[in-house]
Amino acid sequence: MNQVGSLNKISKAFSKFEQENERRPSPEELADELEIPVDKISDTLKVSGRHISVDAPFVEGEDNSLLDVLVNDDSPMADRSLVNESLAREIDRALSTLTDREKEIIQMFFGIGQQEMTLEEIGDKFGLTRERVRQIKEKAIRRLRQGNRSNLLKSYLG
């Protein structure tokens, strides 16, 4: 019998025994029920990964558990920082399609690489009215949506 077939057969017997006796069967009890050698039952149960305790020692004889390995507050969040770095590069590439003024207004308004600013604050900096800054911002956003980078940026947003 192949390993998958054995696993299915053992799984069914395990579940049946568990329901009838309200406890988990030992490998010996499964071996008797299925007429399969105990070592094959034990090996198949180990491989199946069906029963894993996150509180059990990760390595036999040591104090740390699987939970300690999975949740480690000291380890850096490498995936998140890589995604953020990649997103920052894509934002820079997308913004490079805008004029310098449009790019600056978008960066100021959304706080990209700096503190967010209101339309009025941006207008004061450029000597423009709040309404003119809003128009430039909206035009820049439309241009960003039309570009081919738009879909790539959307992929970061889920």
N, C-alpha and C positions, 0 to 999 in steps of 0.2 A: 504494500500500500504506500502511495506517495505521501509526502509530508503534509500537503494541504488536505488530503483525504483523512489522514490520521488526525490532524488538528480539528477538522469538522466533527469527526466521530467522537473524539475526546471532549470537545466543547459541548456537544449534545448530551453526552453522558454526565459531564460535570454539572450542567444546568439541571438535568433531571434529578440527579442525586441531591443537589442543593435545595431544590423545591421539595422533594420528598422528606428530607432529613433536617431541613432548616439549618444546615451548616455546610461548610465546604468539605468536599471529599479529600482524602489523602491520596497520594499517587498509588498506594497499594490497593485501596478500595477501587479506584478506577481500573487498575490493572486486572483485578479479579473480575470486575463487571465486563470488561471488554476482551479479556483473555489476550492481553498484550503485555510484554515484559515491562516491569516497573521502570527500568532505566529509559525505555523509549517514551513512556508516559512523562517522566520527569523532564527529559530533554525537550519533548514537544511543548510542554507547558512553559518551560523557560523561553523557548524561541517565540512562542505565541505572543508574549507581552501582554497577555490578558489581564494579569493582576500585578499592578505596579503600585507600590506605596511610596508617596512622596516623602513620608516621614522615616522610612526605612533607611539604614545607612547606605550611602551611595556606593561605597566600596566596603566590603565586609571587614570588620575590625576597626573601622574609622568612625569618628563622631559626626562628620558632615553627612547630610542627607541630600536626596535629589532636590528637595525644596531649596536647600542652601545654594545649590549650583544654579537652579533656575532663576531664583530671585537673589541677585547680588547687587546691592545698592552701591557698592564700591566700583563696580565695573562700568566703564564709559558706555554710553549709548551710541555705539559705533554706527549702527544702521541709520539712526536718526540724524546724526551729524553728516553722514555721507549724503543722505537725501537732501538735507538743508543746503549742503555745499553745491550739490548738483542743481538744485532749484535756483540758488543764487546766480549760478553761471547762466542758466537759461533765461532768467529775468534780465540779466545784463545783455544777453544777446538780443532778446526781444526789444529792450529799450534802445539798443543801438540803431534800430530801424527808424527811430523818431528824430526830429530836429533836436538840437541841444536844449532849446527852451522848453519844448514839450517834455523831454526826458527829465529835466530839472523839476518841472512842475509836478510831474507824476511822482518822482522820488520824494519831493517835499510833502505832497498831499498824503501819500500812503506811508510815509515814514520809512522809505527804503534807504538804509544806511544812515539814517538821521532821525531826529524827532519829527513826528507828524506835525503838519502845519495846517491852519485853516486857509480857506480861499483868500480871506482878507489879509492874513499875514503874508501869504505868497505874493499877493497883489502889491503890498507895501514894498516888498523886496525888489520887485521888477518894475515898480512904478505903473502898475496896471490896476484897473478896477476889479473888484471881486467878480463881477459878471464876466469880464474878459478872461480872467483866469479860469473860470468855470468852463467857458467855451473852448479854450485851448485844451483843458483837461479832457473834456468830452470828445473832442476831435482826436486827441492822442489815443484815448481808449478805443474809439472806433477803428483807428488804424491798427492798433494791436490785435483787435479781434479779427480783422481781415487777413492779417499776415499768417504765414504757414506755421509760425511758432505758437499760435493760439492753441492749437490742439495739444501740443507738447506741454504747454503750461497747464492746460485743463487736466492732463493726466496726473499732475501732482495734487490736484484738488479732489480727486476721487471721482 
